[in-house]
Amino acid sequence: MIRPPEQFETSRLRLRPVEMKDAAEIFENYASDRLVTRYLHWDTHDNVEMTKTFIRRCINVWKAGTAFPWVLCLKDTESIIGMIELRLEEHRADLGYVLARDYWEQGYAPEAAQLVLDWAIAQPNIYRVWAVCDLDNHASARVLEKIGMQREGILRRWLFHPNIDREPRDCYVYALVK
């Protein structure tokens, strides 16, 4: 089984596994923000207990080796500004991410995503790294294009974004293959 490093670093960010002690900061910084969570496939958190439930899931999937969620921390302050997750399945990996609103348009999302993408595609048994984003999520589409992923098409009625609609929405699919 392939397991990524527990930590990654860039000049500005440190990626590390999420811990239960992170719950209040995650809740406050982005999980409770309806604008941040509008294109995510989970409900905006109404209370920190929802965030704790989510963190338990993150810890369990890491232990099981089925997904690898990291919090994005600013190296200089250790403040949590978002999260990125890599999910492995056979010869494929897919990624998803979220970033606190105060850190939008500063290059943090592509910085973290590039790091995880580069690690994944360098693995001998991973031939495809892919991601989806809602057709209306132009910022996420730009992130995926900046890190070298190619738009392959549209997946019709692919993903629920419960903060927008209770029916599945169309998504762009992006990938990098080798």
C-alpha positions as CSV (number, residue, x, y, z in Angstrom):
1,M,0.0,0.0,0.0
2,I,1.2,3.5,-0.9
3,R,1.4,5.9,2.0
4,P,2.4,9.5,1.5
5,P,4.6,11.4,3.9
6,E,2.8,12.7,7.0
7,Q,4.2,16.2,6.4
8,F,5.0,18.3,3.4
9,E,6.6,21.7,3.4
10,T,6.9,24.6,1.0
11,S,8.4,28.0,1.7
12,R,5.1,29.2,3.2
13,L,3.2,26.2,4.2
14,R,3.4,23.1,6.3
15,L,1.0,20.2,5.6
16,R,0.3,17.8,8.4
17,P,-2.4,15.3,9.5
18,V,-5.3,16.9,11.2
19,E,-5.7,16.4,15.0
20,M,-8.7,16.7,17.3
21,K,-7.1,19.8,18.9
22,D,-7.6,21.6,15.5
23,A,-11.4,21.5,15.7
24,A,-12.1,25.0,17.0
25,E,-9.6,26.6,14.6
26,I,-11.0,24.7,11.5
27,F,-14.5,25.5,12.5
28,E,-13.7,29.2,13.0
29,N,-11.4,29.7,10.0
30,Y,-13.4,28.0,7.3
31,A,-15.8,25.1,8.1
32,S,-18.5,27.5,9.4
33,D,-18.1,29.9,6.5
34,R,-21.0,29.5,4.0
35,L,-19.1,31.3,1.2
36,V,-16.1,29.0,1.6
37,T,-18.2,25.8,1.8
38,R,-20.6,26.6,-0.9
39,Y,-19.0,24.3,-3.5
40,L,-18.0,21.5,-1.1
41,H,-19.7,18.2,-0.9
42,W,-20.4,18.6,2.8
43,D,-22.7,20.8,4.8
44,T,-21.4,24.0,6.3
45,H,-20.6,23.2,10.0
46,D,-23.2,24.8,12.4
47,N,-21.1,23.9,15.5
48,V,-17.7,22.6,16.5
49,E,-19.2,19.2,17.1
50,M,-19.7,18.8,13.4
51,T,-16.1,19.7,12.9
52,K,-15.0,17.1,15.5
53,T,-17.1,14.4,13.7
54,F,-15.3,15.4,10.4
55,I,-11.9,15.2,12.1
56,R,-12.7,11.7,13.4
57,R,-13.4,10.7,9.8
58,C,-10.1,12.2,8.7
59,I,-8.1,10.3,11.4
60,N,-9.9,7.0,10.6
61,V,-9.3,7.2,6.8
62,W,-5.6,8.1,7.4
63,K,-5.2,5.0,9.6
64,A,-7.0,2.9,7.1
65,G,-4.8,4.2,4.3
66,T,-7.8,5.0,2.0
67,A,-7.4,8.8,2.1
68,F,-4.8,11.3,3.4
69,P,-6.1,14.6,4.7
70,W,-3.6,17.3,5.7
71,V,-4.3,20.7,7.3
72,L,-2.6,23.6,5.6
73,C,-0.6,25.6,8.2
74,L,1.2,28.8,7.7
75,K,4.8,28.0,8.5
76,D,5.5,31.3,10.4
77,T,2.4,31.1,12.7
78,E,1.1,27.5,12.4
79,S,-2.3,29.0,11.8
80,I,-4.6,26.5,9.9
81,I,-5.8,28.1,6.7
82,G,-7.3,25.1,4.9
83,M,-7.1,21.4,4.1
84,I,-6.2,19.2,1.2
85,E,-6.9,15.5,0.9
86,L,-5.6,12.8,-1.4
87,R,-7.6,9.7,-2.0
88,L,-6.0,6.6,-3.5
89,E,-7.7,3.9,-5.5
90,E,-5.8,1.3,-7.5
91,H,-3.8,3.2,-10.1
92,R,-5.6,6.5,-9.5
93,A,-5.5,9.3,-7.0
94,D,-8.0,12.2,-6.6
95,L,-7.6,15.3,-4.6
96,G,-9.8,18.0,-3.0
97,Y,-9.1,21.1,-1.0
98,V,-10.6,24.0,0.9
99,L,-9.1,27.3,1.8
100,A,-10.2,29.9,4.3
101,R,-11.5,33.1,2.7
102,D,-8.9,35.4,4.1
103,Y,-6.2,33.4,2.1
104,W,-7.9,33.3,-1.3
105,E,-6.1,34.7,-4.3
106,Q,-2.6,34.5,-2.6
107,G,-1.4,31.3,-4.3
108,Y,-1.8,29.0,-1.3
109,A,-4.2,26.5,-2.9
110,P,-2.0,25.9,-6.0
111,E,1.1,25.8,-3.8
112,A,-0.4,23.0,-1.6
113,A,-2.1,21.2,-4.5
114,Q,1.1,21.2,-6.6
115,L,3.0,19.6,-3.8
116,V,0.5,16.8,-3.3
117,L,0.0,16.3,-7.1
118,D,3.8,16.1,-7.7
119,W,4.2,13.4,-5.0
120,A,1.3,11.4,-6.2
121,I,2.2,11.4,-9.9
122,A,5.8,10.4,-9.0
123,Q,4.6,7.1,-7.5
124,P,5.3,4.2,-9.8
125,N,1.8,2.7,-9.5
126,I,-0.2,6.0,-9.8
127,Y,-1.0,6.8,-13.5
128,R,-3.8,9.3,-13.0
129,V,-4.3,12.1,-10.6
130,W,-7.7,13.8,-11.0
131,A,-10.1,16.3,-9.4
132,V,-13.5,17.7,-10.0
133,C,-15.0,21.1,-9.4
134,D,-18.5,22.6,-9.9
135,L,-19.0,24.3,-13.2
136,D,-19.6,27.6,-11.4
137,N,-16.4,27.3,-9.2
138,H,-14.1,29.3,-11.4
139,A,-11.5,29.8,-8.7
140,S,-11.0,26.0,-8.2
141,A,-10.8,25.5,-12.0
142,R,-8.0,28.1,-12.1
143,V,-6.1,26.2,-9.3
144,L,-6.3,22.9,-11.2
145,E,-5.2,24.5,-14.4
146,K,-2.3,26.3,-12.6
147,I,-0.9,23.0,-11.4
148,G,-0.9,21.5,-14.9
149,M,-4.1,19.5,-14.8
150,Q,-6.0,19.3,-18.1
151,R,-9.8,19.7,-18.3
152,E,-11.1,16.4,-19.7
153,G,-14.8,17.3,-19.8
154,I,-18.0,17.6,-17.8
155,L,-19.5,14.9,-15.5
156,R,-23.2,15.5,-15.6
157,R,-25.0,15.5,-12.3
158,W,-21.9,14.2,-10.7
159,L,-21.6,15.6,-7.2
160,F,-23.9,16.9,-4.5
161,H,-23.0,20.4,-3.2
162,P,-25.6,20.6,-0.4
163,N,-24.9,24.2,0.3
164,I,-26.1,25.2,-3.1
165,D,-28.6,22.5,-4.1
166,R,-29.9,19.1,-2.9
167,E,-29.6,17.6,-6.4
168,P,-26.4,16.5,-8.0
169,R,-24.6,19.2,-10.0
170,D,-22.4,19.1,-13.1
171,C,-18.7,19.2,-12.5
172,Y,-15.6,19.7,-14.7
173,V,-13.2,16.8,-14.4
174,Y,-9.5,17.6,-14.5
175,A,-6.6,15.1,-14.6
176,L,-2.9,14.7,-15.0
177,V,-1.8,11.3,-16.5
178,K,1.4,9.6,-17.2
